[in-house]
Amino acid sequence: MTTREEPLLKEERLHTGTRGPPFDFDGFANQVKVGDGVDALDCEHNWRRARAVEIAEDEVKVHYQGTQAKCDEWIPRSGRRLVPRGLKAPK
C-alpha cells in the first residue's frame, strides 16, 4: 500500500450530513451501469464528476466531465474511487 492510498483507506463514512453505517464502496461500484453519473477519484487524487462509459467484470471506464475521451480511465470496482454523483466532486 502506498502512502497516497492511505487517506482513502482510512475514510469510513461519506460526509453526507447524517450518521449511519459505513458507506459500501464495493456495493455501489458493482451496481454502476453505462451512462450512470458518478464522482470518481482521478489518478492525481482529485474528485471529479464523471460518467460510466464502459463496464467490465472488475472495472468501470469513466469519462471525466470537461475532458477529451483520451483522458477516460478504467477504475477498479474493488476500490474506493467511485461514489454516487454529488457526494465528493466539486459542483
C-alpha positions as CSV (number, residue, x, y, z in Angstrom):
1,M,0.0,0.0,0.0
2,T,1.4,3.4,-0.9
3,T,1.1,6.4,1.3
4,R,-1.0,8.2,-1.4
5,E,-3.7,5.5,-0.9
6,E,-3.8,5.5,2.9
7,P,-6.1,8.5,3.3
8,L,-8.7,6.7,1.1
9,L,-8.5,3.6,3.2
10,K,-8.9,5.4,6.5
11,E,-12.1,7.1,5.3
12,E,-15.1,5.1,6.6
13,R,-18.0,7.4,6.0
14,L,-19.0,9.8,3.3
15,H,-19.7,13.3,4.6
16,T,-23.4,13.5,3.8
17,G,-24.5,15.3,6.9
18,T,-26.0,12.2,8.5
19,R,-24.7,9.4,10.7
20,G,-25.1,5.9,9.7
21,P,-23.3,2.7,8.7
22,P,-20.0,3.0,6.7
23,F,-20.5,3.5,3.0
24,D,-20.4,0.3,0.9
25,F,-17.9,1.4,-1.8
26,D,-17.8,-2.1,-3.4
27,G,-21.5,-2.5,-3.4
28,F,-22.0,0.9,-5.1
29,A,-19.3,0.2,-7.7
30,N,-20.8,-3.2,-8.6
31,Q,-24.2,-1.5,-9.4
32,V,-22.8,1.2,-11.7
33,K,-24.2,0.9,-15.3
34,V,-23.2,2.5,-18.6
35,G,-24.5,6.1,-18.6
36,D,-24.6,6.5,-14.8
37,G,-23.2,9.7,-13.4
38,V,-20.6,9.2,-10.6
39,D,-18.0,11.1,-8.7
40,A,-14.6,9.5,-9.4
41,L,-11.2,9.9,-7.9
42,D,-8.8,10.5,-10.8
43,C,-5.1,9.4,-11.0
44,E,-4.0,12.7,-9.4
45,H,-6.2,12.1,-6.4
46,N,-8.8,14.7,-7.3
47,W,-12.5,14.0,-7.0
48,R,-14.2,14.8,-10.4
49,R,-17.6,14.4,-11.9
50,A,-17.7,11.5,-14.4
51,R,-19.9,9.2,-16.4
52,A,-19.6,5.5,-16.8
53,V,-18.9,4.8,-20.5
54,E,-18.0,1.1,-20.4
55,I,-18.3,-1.8,-17.9
56,A,-16.1,-4.8,-17.5
57,E,-16.3,-7.5,-14.9
58,D,-13.9,-5.9,-12.4
59,E,-13.6,-2.3,-13.8
60,V,-15.7,0.7,-14.8
61,K,-14.4,3.0,-17.6
62,V,-15.3,6.6,-16.8
63,H,-15.2,9.8,-18.8
64,Y,-14.4,12.8,-16.7
65,Q,-16.6,15.8,-17.3
66,G,-15.0,18.5,-19.4
67,T,-12.1,16.3,-20.7
68,Q,-11.4,14.6,-24.0
69,A,-12.0,10.9,-24.5
70,K,-8.2,10.2,-24.3
71,C,-8.5,11.0,-20.6
72,D,-11.0,8.3,-20.0
73,E,-9.8,5.9,-17.3
74,W,-10.6,2.3,-16.2
75,I,-11.2,2.3,-12.4
76,P,-11.3,-1.0,-10.4
77,R,-14.7,-1.8,-8.9
78,S,-13.0,-3.0,-5.7
79,G,-11.5,0.3,-4.6
80,R,-12.8,3.5,-3.1
81,R,-12.6,5.6,-6.2
82,L,-16.3,5.6,-7.2
83,V,-19.2,7.2,-5.3
84,P,-22.6,8.5,-6.2
85,R,-22.8,11.7,-8.2
86,G,-22.7,14.8,-6.0
87,L,-21.0,13.3,-2.9
88,K,-17.4,14.2,-3.4
89,A,-16.6,16.2,-6.6
90,P,-17.0,20.0,-6.6
91,K,-20.1,21.1,-8.4
